[in-house]
Amino acid sequence: MAGVTTILSIQSSVAYGHVGNSAAVFPLQRLGVEVWPVHTVHFSNHTGYGAWRGPLLPADDVREVITGIEERGAMPAIDAVLSGYQGGEEIGDVILDAVARVKAANPDAIYACDPVMGNAKSGCFVHPAIPVLLRERVVPQADLITPNQFELGYLTETEPESLEDTLASVEAARAMGPSTVLVTSVLRPDRPEGTIEMLAVHGDGAWIVQTPQLPMKANGSGDVTAALFTAHLLESGDAGVALGRTVSSVFDLLKRTFDSGERELQLVQSQQEIAEPRMQFEVSRLR
């Protein structure tokens, strides 16, 4: 495994479409990352359709899969643990235990957490216990978090609107534990009409990228974003570079999906833009 970035991804899975591991694994592999997916559910499709089939895996079963990986002596090879939507406190415990085991085997490994709670349009759509779990137990153990602007505010109990507000909320989040914060879907009031931004803060630096805002909602796009940013940050060690590559690939993926008229992300069709980001947007350093 020498020289190959390896990520343990503990997320949901669907047979049809692309969310959770079904959104994260293929893009990571296209970047040359070794991914070991551990599924927390295996549904027919994502729940946004209103109907789905398949099992929610018991936390003990998820833990057993991780233990089996550990028994292969594989933990020292893991560079990052990646997690997304956490459906309950029991799964949160399993993820935190996995992070502790990985870091014991490889102290340089990071924990990348996408603290899924909701969005500005829908509000908070998870069980009331989940934000408390994330705020009090999960985020303090994370090295990297990838909230959208709404989730950043919910997590820090602030109301980020302006760029200055958002940066202040990021620092509040970093004070909780993570050293790196990627804020997706930044919608500040003074932005040019028809645009949306993504912001990354790492160490003493902060970077922002602005793109056109597409009139669509795409389930799984946050999962792709978190996976790509984690991989690019691990590979480059530069949050500005990671931000530019991630935004480039995600925009091209969303644009192709929008143009196709399909509901599901056109992930396979966009693989070239994922493997070789066009870098078509300027990354501006804020500090």
N, C-alpha and C positions, 0 to 999 in steps of 0.2 A: 504493500500500500504506500510505500515511500513516494513522496511527491504528489500524491493524489489527494485532493481535498475530500474529506469524508463527512457526511452529514447524517445524523440520526433524526429522522423526521417523524414526529408523533402527531398524527392528525387524522381527520376523517377521510373516508374513501367513498367514491361513488363509481358504479359501473358505467353509467351514461352521463357524459358531460365532464366538467372540470372544476372541482372545488377540492380544498384540502390537499391530501397527498395526490389526488388525481389531477390537481393543477400544478403542484410543486415539483413532483418527481421528474417528469419529462424535461422541463426547462433546465433543471439542474444537471441532468444527464447530458443534455445537449451542450452544456458548458464544460463537460468533462469531469463533473463531480460524481463521486461514488455516493449513492443515496441508499440508506437502509430504511425503508418505510415501515412504520408500525402503525396499524390502523386502529382507530378508536370506535369507528362504526364502519359498516359496509352496506351502504344503501344503494337502491336502484338508481337514484337521482338525488339532486339536492332538494332541500325542504322548501325552497322558494316556489316549487310547483304546487305546493299545498297537499300533495299526496306522494307517498314513497313507500317502498318495501325494503325489508332487510333488517339485519340485527344491529342493535346498539351493543357493542361488546362490553361485557362486565370488566370493571377495572382490574380485577384479579387476573383475567385472561390477558389483558394488555401487559400487565406486569410480568406475566409468565413469558411472553414473547421477548421482552427486554432481558429477562434473566437468561433466556436461552442464548441470546446474542453475547451476553457477558460470559457465559460458560464456554463460548468459543474462543475466549481470550481476545475479543475484538475491541473492547472499550478503549485501550490506549490509542487506537487508530482514529478515533472520532475527533474531528476538529470543532464540531458544533452540534448542539441539540436544537432542533427547530420545532416549535409548537404553534398551533393556531387556535381555533375555537375550542374552548374547554367546556364540555357539556355539563360537568358537575364537579363537586369538590373531590370526589374519589379519583377522578382522572387527573385533577390537579395534583393530588398527592403522588400519583404514579409518575407524572412528569417530573416533579421536583426530586423524587427519589432517583429517577434516571439521571437527572442533571448532576446530582451529588455523586453518583457512582461513576459517571463519565469523568467528572473533574478530579475525582480521587485517582483515576487511572491516567488522566492526562490533564495536569493543572493548566495547560495553555488553552484547553477547549473553552468555547463560549456557549452561552445559552441565549438563543435568539427567540424572542417571544412576540407573537402578534396578538395583542390583548383585545381580542374581538369582543365588542360589547354592543355596537350599533353604529348608526350614522346620523348625520344632521337631518336627513329627510324622514327616516323611520323612527328616530329616537333609540332608546336602549331596548334591545329585543332579546336579551338573555335573562335567565332567572336572576332575581334580585341578589342571590348569594354570590353570583359570579364576579361582579365588580368588587365586592368586598374581598373575595379570594384573591383576585388579581392585585388589588391595591395593597393588601396587607401581607400576602405571602409569596405570590408569584413574581411580581415586578421587582421586589427587592433582591431576588436571586438572579435576575436577568442581567446580561451584559449589553444586550441590544433589544430595543422594543420598536415596533413599527405601527403605532396607532394612527388612525386618521385624526383630523383636527377635533372632531366631536369626541372621540375616545380619549384623546389627550386631555381635554377639559374634564371629562367625566372621571378620569383616573386621578387627576390632580385636584379635583373640586375647584376648578377655575373656569373662566369663560373666555378662551382665546378667540379674538376676532382679528385685530390688527396684527401686523407682523411683529411688532414689539410685544404685544400680548402673548402671541404664540411662542416667541423665544423665551419669555418669562415662564410660561407653562412648561416648556421643555426643560428649563433649569430646575423647576419644581419636580419634574419627573426624574431627572438625573440625580437629584438629591435623595430619591428613594432607593437608588441602587445602580441602575444601568448607566454605563458610561456613554453609550451611543443611542441616539433617538432619531428615527426616520419618521417624519410626519407626512402622511399621504393626504390628498384631498384638502389642501390648504385653500380656503376660500375667503381671503381678506377683502373687506369692503372696497378698498381703493385699487383693486387689481383691474387691469383693462378688461372690458366686457368680453365675455366668451373665452376667458382663460381660466386655468386652474394651476396650482403650484404644488411642488413637493419640496420638503425642507429636510436637511440632514445636519445634525450636530454631533461632533465627535472630537474629543479632546478640547482644545481651545478654538477650534474652527467651526464655522457654520456656513452652509451652502444652500442655494435655492435654485430651482429650475421652473420655468414657466412654459406651459404648453397650451394649445387650444383645448377647450373643454368640449368633449363629445356629448351629444344629447342622448345618453344611454346609461343603463345600469347593467353591470356585468358581474354576475356571481363568480367568485373565484379570482377576480383580478387582484384583490388584496393578498391572497395566498401566493400568487405568482410574484407579486412585488416583494413580499417578505423573503421569499426564497432567493430571488435574483440578487437583492441587495446584500443578503447574508453571504452568498457565494462570492460576489464581486468584492465585498469588503475583506473577506478572508484572503482572496487572491491578491488584491492590490494593496491592502493596508491603508487605503486612501478613501475617505468617505466621499470626497468630491468626485473622484473617478467612479466610485461605486454608484453614486447618485446619477451621474450622467448616463452610464451604461444602462442602469435599471429603467430610468425614465424613457430612454430611447426605445428599448425593447417593448416596454409595456404600452407605450403610445401606439407603436406599430401593430401590436397585437389587438388593441382595442379598436383601432381604425379599421383593420381588416374584418374584425367581428362586426362592427357597425355596418360596413359596406356590404357584408354578406347577407344581412337581414336575419341571421340566425341568432337564437337566444344564447347558445353556448359559446364559450370562448373558442376561437379558431386557432387552437394551440399548435397543432401539428402543422397547419398551413403557414404558421408564422415562425417556424423553427429557425429559418436562416437569420431573421432579424433578432432572434434570441441569441444564437450562437455568435453572430457578428453585428453588434449594435451599430446603427448608422451614425450615432452621436450628432444628431441633427439639431439639438437644442443646446443653448448656451448655459453653462453652469456658472452662476454668479456667487462669488465669495462675499459673505456678509461680515465676516470678522476673521 
